[in-house]
Amino acid sequence: VRVGSEVIAIDPDGKKVKVKDLATGKEYEEGYDKLILSPGAEPVRPPLPGIEDPRIFTLRTVPDTLRIHEFIRRNQPKTAVVVGGGFIGLEMAENLTHAGLAVTVVELADHVIGPFDYDMAAHLHRYLRHKGIEVLLGCGVKAFNPTGQGLELELSNQQSLTADMVLLSVGVRPETALAREAGLETNPRGAILVDEQMRTSVPDIYAVGDAVQVPHLVSGAPSHIPLAGPANKQGRIAADHICGISRAYKGTQGSSILKLFDLVAASTGLNERGAQQAGIDYDKVHIYPLSHASYYPGATDIALKVLYEKGTGRILGAQLVGMDGVDKRCDVLATAIRAGMTAYDLTELELCYAPPFSSAKDPVNMAGFVIENLLTHKLRQFHWHEVEEISSRPDALLLDVRTNREYGWGHIPGAVHIPVDDLRRRLGELPQGKTLYVYCQSGLRSYLACRILMQHGFDCGNLSGGYELYALIEADRAAQEQSSAR
């Protein structure tokens, strides 16, 4: 192991690398029989005016962390802008908040955490604002201008921000200049092309980790998914192949997790954008199961979204947000995806149960049950993004089956209100000729209502995720409009 040494060139024909000793400047050559490249990925620094200002930081290495820490210690900044709402960006937003700074997150997309869909990321938007972090979505940075008060950031939505420091976290790109110079094939984004044994296009050269293109496990699409777990497994496969053991890398599914203050967000497999790009006929369910038995103290909701293939029930992806039990449920779903399991298989999983840890029907089982109900036509559902169109249809009726108190706290405009406990004796108030679109707070009571209604001849659908998800989206959109107006 030679630290403080940089490989500056590869000679594939001579099977040699040129190495520079950074302490002395001395250069020398080293021969190889097999060569493994693991250069990783580097933070993107877009060529924006003012990008080289010393108050603008990126984070990749421990020395980067120490520089940020020393800057805060010496300069006592009061405000910070985090450009980019990915994993590192949000982790830095948390840490800067803990350090006493007022933090704003600026994200070009309409939501934070790229692997998430917007409806699940909205839980994170709400939580970030609850923690005092301002979130500006759908806008990017055009320039950084130094001022007497710090840095002025010109935004693409014609707004501007001032900050004492900036953390740039707009993604990473494969650090593959060395590979390209050596003639290795790369994709248009610079990731090294490899086969199942992690071999590159040049004989006896392998590449692993954040610098390589891999197939997505679920869709098979060429992907760049820089994660530590897959990188380690790729390294093992390359080493095995060099030593004569034939193993193949089957793909990356993108299992990832984030701690954000006391909240946990995790995902695995495809999101909706990935499923659409792959041409998969899919649907999704939203449920809000408790982290453990409701009668045992400390149970909290888990927001759980699962994507599945319509025809087969094959599990395609999952996204989870909650305070407790998120990691183990995501890991079970990641295993199910790796094994090619269906919703029917989820219903049969025998998972550990005791009241402090779960319920007799674990949240993963519940996701399977809900999907199974849809696949076997016990129920039809509709989604939050369909509510506006449904509300305008003369052949449709929105039905709120929550309690009087819940209805008073807020409801979908135009909805008829009949609590589920009163439904059987008030069926005569409902028109037979209309399709009923039923909702409760989370989707459970409205499921019961739909079963009652269907058994009395009504045509109805259940709002996936219930009013809780619908209200979350409405509040998030209002908060975004308010931020844009400032």
C-alpha positions in Angstrom: 0.0 0.0 0.0 1.5 3.3 -1.1 -0.2 6.3 0.2 0.7 9.8 -1.0 1.2 8.3 -4.5 -0.7 9.1 -7.6 -1.0 6.9 -10.8 -0.7 9.5 -13.6 -0.7 7.2 -16.6 -1.4 3.6 -17.7 0.5 1.8 -20.5 -1.8 -1.1 -21.4 0.5 -2.4 -24.1 3.6 -2.5 -21.8 1.3 -3.5 -18.8 2.8 -0.7 -16.7 1.6 2.3 -14.7 3.4 5.5 -14.1 3.4 6.6 -10.4 4.2 10.0 -8.9 5.4 10.3 -5.3 3.5 13.4 -4.2 6.0 14.1 -1.3 9.1 14.1 -3.5 7.7 14.6 -7.0 9.6 11.5 -8.1 8.1 9.5 -10.9 8.6 5.8 -11.5 7.0 2.8 -13.3 5.4 -0.3 -11.9 4.5 -3.4 -13.9 1.3 -5.5 -13.5 -0.2 -8.8 -14.6 -3.7 -7.6 -13.8 -4.8 -4.0 -13.0 -7.9 -3.0 -11.0 -9.2 0.6 -11.3 -11.2 1.9 -8.4 -10.9 5.7 -8.7 -14.5 6.4 -7.5 -16.5 9.5 -8.3 -15.8 13.2 -7.8 -18.2 16.0 -6.8 -19.5 18.0 -9.7 -18.4 21.6 -9.8 -20.3 23.3 -12.6 -18.5 26.1 -14.4 -20.5 28.9 -12.8 -19.3 32.5 -12.3 -17.6 32.7 -8.8 -17.5 28.9 -8.3 -13.8 29.1 -7.1 -14.6 31.3 -4.1 -13.0 29.8 -1.0 -16.3 29.9 0.9 -17.8 27.4 -1.5 -17.1 23.8 -0.4 -17.7 20.3 -1.7 -17.5 17.1 0.4 -15.9 13.9 -0.6 -13.0 13.2 1.7 -12.1 13.5 5.4 -9.8 16.5 4.6 -12.8 18.2 3.0 -14.7 17.7 6.3 -11.8 19.1 8.3 -11.7 22.2 6.0 -15.4 22.9 6.5 -15.1 22.4 10.3 -12.1 24.7 10.5 -13.9 27.4 8.4 -16.8 27.3 10.7 -14.6 27.4 13.8 -12.5 30.4 12.5 -15.2 32.5 10.8 -18.3 31.7 12.8 -20.7 31.9 9.8 -24.4 32.5 10.6 -26.0 31.4 7.3 -25.3 28.6 4.8 -26.8 27.5 1.5 -26.7 23.9 0.5 -26.9 23.6 -3.3 -28.4 20.2 -4.1 -30.8 18.1 -2.1 -29.2 14.6 -2.4 -28.0 12.4 0.4 -24.9 14.4 1.1 -26.7 17.7 0.7 -29.3 16.8 3.3 -26.8 15.3 5.7 -24.8 18.5 5.5 -28.0 20.6 6.0 -28.6 18.7 9.3 -25.0 19.1 10.5 -24.8 22.8 9.6 -28.0 23.3 11.5 -26.5 21.5 14.5 -23.6 23.8 14.2 -25.9 26.8 14.7 -26.3 28.0 11.1 -29.5 29.0 9.4 -29.6 26.7 6.4 -31.4 26.9 3.0 -31.4 24.0 0.6 -31.7 24.8 -3.1 -32.6 22.0 -5.4 -33.1 22.1 -9.2 -35.6 19.2 -9.3 -39.1 19.4 -7.9 -38.1 17.3 -4.9 -35.1 16.2 -2.8 -33.4 12.8 -2.9 -33.4 11.7 -6.5 -34.2 8.0 -6.0 -37.5 9.1 -4.3 -40.7 10.0 -6.1 -42.1 13.5 -5.4 -45.0 12.2 -3.3 -42.6 10.4 -0.9 -40.0 13.2 -0.9 -42.8 15.6 0.3 -42.5 13.9 3.7 -38.9 15.1 3.8 -39.8 18.6 2.6 -42.3 19.0 5.5 -39.8 17.6 8.0 -37.0 19.9 6.8 -39.2 23.0 7.1 -40.3 21.7 10.6 -36.6 21.7 11.5 -36.2 25.3 10.4 -34.5 24.6 7.1 -35.8 26.6 4.1 -36.3 24.5 1.0 -36.3 26.0 -2.5 -37.3 23.6 -5.2 -37.3 23.8 -9.0 -34.5 26.4 -9.2 -30.8 26.2 -9.7 -27.8 28.6 -9.1 -26.7 30.8 -12.0 -23.7 32.6 -10.3 -21.9 33.3 -7.0 -21.1 36.9 -6.4 -18.9 38.0 -3.4 -20.4 40.9 -1.4 -19.4 42.6 1.8 -21.9 40.5 3.7 -20.8 37.1 2.2 -21.8 35.5 -1.0 -24.8 36.4 -3.2 -26.3 33.5 -5.1 -28.2 34.3 -8.3 -31.0 31.7 -8.8 -32.7 30.6 -12.0 -36.1 31.8 -10.7 -34.9 35.4 -10.6 -34.5 35.3 -6.8 -31.2 35.8 -5.0 -29.9 34.5 -1.7 -27.0 35.6 0.6 -25.0 33.3 2.6 -21.8 33.2 4.7 -20.8 29.8 3.2 -22.0 27.4 0.5 -21.9 23.6 0.4 -22.1 22.4 -3.2 -23.7 19.0 -3.6 -25.1 18.7 -7.1 -24.0 15.1 -7.8 -20.9 13.2 -8.7 -19.3 12.0 -11.9 -17.0 9.1 -12.5 -13.4 10.1 -12.0 -12.2 8.3 -15.2 -9.8 10.6 -17.0 -7.0 8.1 -16.4 -9.1 5.3 -17.9 -10.1 7.3 -20.9 -6.5 8.3 -21.6 -5.5 4.6 -21.5 -8.1 3.8 -24.2 -10.8 2.2 -22.0 -14.3 2.4 -23.3 -16.7 4.7 -21.3 -20.3 5.7 -21.7 -21.3 9.3 -22.6 -21.2 10.3 -18.9 -17.7 8.9 -18.5 -18.5 5.7 -16.6 -16.2 2.8 -17.5 -17.9 0.0 -19.4 -17.4 -3.5 -17.8 -18.7 -7.0 -18.3 -20.2 -9.3 -15.6 -16.7 -10.1 -14.3 -15.9 -6.4 -14.1 -13.5 -6.6 -17.0 -13.0 -3.4 -19.1 -12.6 -3.2 -22.9 -8.8 -3.5 -22.4 -7.3 -7.0 -21.6 -6.2 -7.6 -18.0 -7.7 -4.3 -16.7 -10.7 -4.5 -14.4 -12.8 -1.6 -13.0 -15.1 -1.5 -10.0 -17.0 0.9 -7.8 -18.4 4.4 -8.4 -16.5 4.8 -11.7 -18.3 2.0 -13.6 -21.5 1.5 -15.5 -23.7 -1.3 -14.2 -27.0 -2.9 -15.2 -30.0 -2.0 -13.0 -31.1 -5.2 -11.3 -34.8 -4.7 -11.9 -34.9 -3.0 -15.3 -31.6 -4.2 -16.8 -31.0 -0.6 -18.0 -27.4 0.7 -18.1 -27.0 2.7 -14.9 -24.5 4.6 -12.8 -25.3 4.0 -9.2 -22.4 5.0 -6.9 -23.0 3.1 -3.6 -20.5 1.5 -1.2 -22.2 -1.9 -0.9 -22.3 -2.6 -4.6 -18.7 -1.3 -5.0 -17.4 -3.8 -2.4 -19.2 -6.7 -4.0 -17.8 -5.7 -7.4 -14.3 -5.7 -5.9 -14.8 -9.2 -4.6 -16.0 -10.4 -8.0 -13.0 -8.9 -9.8 -10.6 -10.5 -7.3 -12.4 -13.9 -7.7 -12.1 -13.7 -11.5 -8.4 -12.8 -11.3 -7.9 -15.9 -9.1 -9.8 -18.2 -11.4 -13.2 -18.2 -9.7 -16.0 -17.6 -12.1 -18.7 -15.3 -10.6 -20.8 -12.7 -12.2 -22.2 -9.3 -11.1 -25.9 -9.3 -11.7 -26.7 -5.7 -11.2 -27.3 -2.9 -8.7 -30.8 -2.1 -7.3 -29.9 1.1 -5.5 -30.7 0.2 -1.9 -29.9 3.4 0.1 -30.8 5.0 3.4 -30.6 8.5 5.0 -30.8 9.7 8.6 -32.1 13.2 8.7 -32.2 14.4 12.3 -34.6 11.8 13.9 -36.2 10.8 10.5 -35.1 7.9 8.4 -35.7 7.6 4.6 -34.8 4.6 2.6 -35.4 3.2 -0.9 -34.6 0.2 -3.1 -35.3 -0.8 -6.6 -37.1 1.3 -9.2 -39.0 4.5 -8.6 -41.8 5.6 -10.9 -39.5 7.4 -13.4 -37.3 4.3 -13.7 -40.4 2.0 -14.2 -41.7 4.4 -16.9 -38.4 4.5 -18.7 -38.2 0.7 -18.6 -41.6 0.5 -20.2 -43.0 -1.6 -17.3 -46.8 -1.7 -16.8 -46.7 -0.9 -13.0 -48.9 0.5 -10.3 -48.1 1.5 -6.7 -49.6 1.4 -3.2 -49.2 3.9 -0.3 -49.8 2.7 3.2 -49.1 4.1 6.7 -48.5 1.1 9.0 -47.2 1.5 12.5 -43.6 0.6 13.3 -44.7 -1.9 15.9 -47.9 -3.0 17.7 -50.1 0.0 18.5 -50.7 -0.9 22.1 -47.0 -1.0 22.9 -45.6 2.4 23.7 -43.7 4.4 21.1 -45.3 3.2 17.9 -44.9 5.6 15.0 -46.2 5.7 11.4 -44.1 4.4 8.5 -44.9 6.0 5.2 -44.5 3.1 2.8 -44.8 3.1 -1.0 -44.3 -0.1 -3.0 -44.2 -0.3 -6.8 -45.3 -3.6 -8.5 -45.8 -5.0 -11.9 -49.5 -5.2 -12.7 -49.7 -8.5 -14.5 -47.5 -10.5 -12.2 -47.4 -8.7 -8.9 -43.6 -8.7 -9.0 -42.2 -6.2 -6.6 -40.3 -3.5 -8.5 -39.3 -0.9 -5.8 -40.0 0.6 -2.4 -39.7 3.9 -0.6 -40.1 4.4 3.1 -40.0 7.3 5.5 -40.4 7.1 9.3 -38.9 7.4 12.7 -38.4 3.7 13.6 -38.2 0.4 11.8 -37.6 1.8 8.3 -34.2 0.1 7.7 -35.3 -3.4 8.4 -38.5 -3.1 6.3 -36.5 -1.7 3.4 -33.9 -4.5 3.8 -36.7 -7.1 3.6 -38.2 -5.5 0.5 -34.7 -5.3 -1.0 -34.2 -9.0 -0.5 -37.7 -9.7 -2.0 -36.7 -7.7 -5.1 -33.4 -9.5 -5.4 -35.2 -12.8 -5.2 -37.8 -11.8 -7.8 -40.7 -12.1 -5.3 -44.2 -11.0 -5.9 -46.9 -9.4 -3.6 -48.3 -12.9 -3.0 -44.8 -13.9 -1.6 -44.8 -10.8 0.7 -48.1 -12.0 2.3 -46.5 -15.3 3.2 -43.2 -13.9 4.7 -42.8 -15.1 8.3 -41.1 -12.2 10.0 -40.1 -11.7 13.7 -43.0 -10.5 15.9 -43.2 -9.3 19.4 -45.1 -6.1 20.3 -42.0 -3.9 20.8 -40.7 -4.8 17.3 -43.6 -5.3 14.9 -47.2 -6.4 14.6 -48.5 -9.9 13.8 -49.0 -8.6 10.3 -45.7 -6.7 9.6 -45.8 -3.6 7.4 -44.1 -5.7 4.6 -47.0 -8.2 4.9 -49.5 -5.4 4.8 -48.0 -4.1 1.6 -48.4 -7.5 0.1 -52.0 -7.8 1.3 -53.0 -4.5 -0.2 -51.4 -5.3 -3.6 -52.9 -8.8 -3.5 -56.4 -7.2 -2.9 -55.8 -5.1 -6.1 -54.5 -8.0 -8.2 -57.5 -10.2 -7.2 -60.0 -7.4 -7.8 -61.2 -7.2 -4.3 -60.6 -3.5 -4.6 -59.9 -0.7 -7.1 -57.8 2.3 -6.2 -57.1 5.8 -7.3 -54.2 8.2 -6.5 -53.7 11.7 -5.2 -52.7 13.0 -8.6 -56.1 11.9 -10.0 -58.3 13.7 -7.5 -58.5 17.0 -9.3 -59.8 15.3 -12.5 -62.2 13.1 -10.6 -63.6 16.1 -8.8 -64.7 17.7 -12.1 -66.5 14.6 -13.4 -70.3 14.5 -13.2 -70.3 10.7 -13.0 -68.1 10.7 -9.9 -68.6 11.4 -6.2 -65.9 11.8 -3.6 -66.9 10.2 -0.3 -65.1 11.0 3.0 -65.6 8.3 5.6 -63.6 9.7 8.4 -65.0 11.0 11.7 -66.7 14.3 12.1 -63.7 15.8 13.9 -61.3 14.6 11.1 -63.6 16.0 8.5 -63.6 19.4 10.3 -59.8 19.5 10.4 -59.7 19.4 6.6 -61.2 17.6 3.6 -61.1 17.4 -0.2 -63.3 20.1 -1.6 -66.7 18.9 -2.7 -66.5 15.5 -0.8 -69.7 14.1 0.7 -69.1 13.1 4.3 -70.5 9.9 5.8 -68.4 8.3 8.7 -67.7 4.6 8.0 -69.5 3.7 11.3 -72.7 5.3 9.9 -72.3 4.0 6.3 -74.6 0.9 6.4 -77.6 2.9 7.7 -77.0 5.8 5.3 -76.5 3.9 2.1 -79.7 5.5 0.8 -78.1 8.9 0.6 -75.7 7.7 -2.1 -76.5 7.7 -5.8 -76.4 4.3 -7.5 -75.5 5.7 -10.9 -72.2 7.3 -9.9 -68.7 5.9 -9.2 -67.8 6.5 -5.6 -64.2 7.6 -4.8 -63.8 6.9 -1.2 -61.1 8.1 1.2 -60.2 8.1 4.9 -57.1 9.3 6.7 -54.7 6.5 5.6 -56.7 4.1 3.3 -57.7 1.5 5.9 -61.2 2.6 6.8 -62.0 3.6 3.3 -61.0 0.0 2.3 -63.6 -1.3 4.7 -66.1 1.2 3.3 -65.4 0.1 -0.2 -66.0 -3.5 0.7 -69.4 -2.6 2.3 -70.3 -0.5 -0.7 -69.3 -3.1 -3.3 -71.4 -5.7 -1.5 -74.4 -3.4 -1.9 -73.8 -3.0 -5.6 -71.9 0.3 -5.7 -68.9 0.9 -8.0 -66.1 2.5 -6.0 -62.4 3.0 -5.6 -60.1 3.7 -2.6 -57.7 6.6 -2.4 -54.2 5.1 -2.0 -52.5 6.8 1.0 -55.7 8.5 2.0 -56.2 12.1 3.0 -52.9 12.1 4.8 -51.0 11.8 1.5 -53.3 14.1 -0.3 -53.1 16.8 2.4 -49.3 16.4 2.5 -49.0 17.1 -1.3 -51.4 20.1 -1.1 -49.4 21.6 1.8 -46.1 21.0 0.1 -47.3 22.7 -3.1 -48.5 25.7 -1.1 -45.2 25.9 0.8 -43.3 25.9 -2.5 -45.5 28.7 -3.9 -44.9 30.7 -0.8 -41.1 30.2 -1.1 -41.1 31.2 -4.7 -43.1 34.4 -4.0 -40.6 35.6 -1.4 
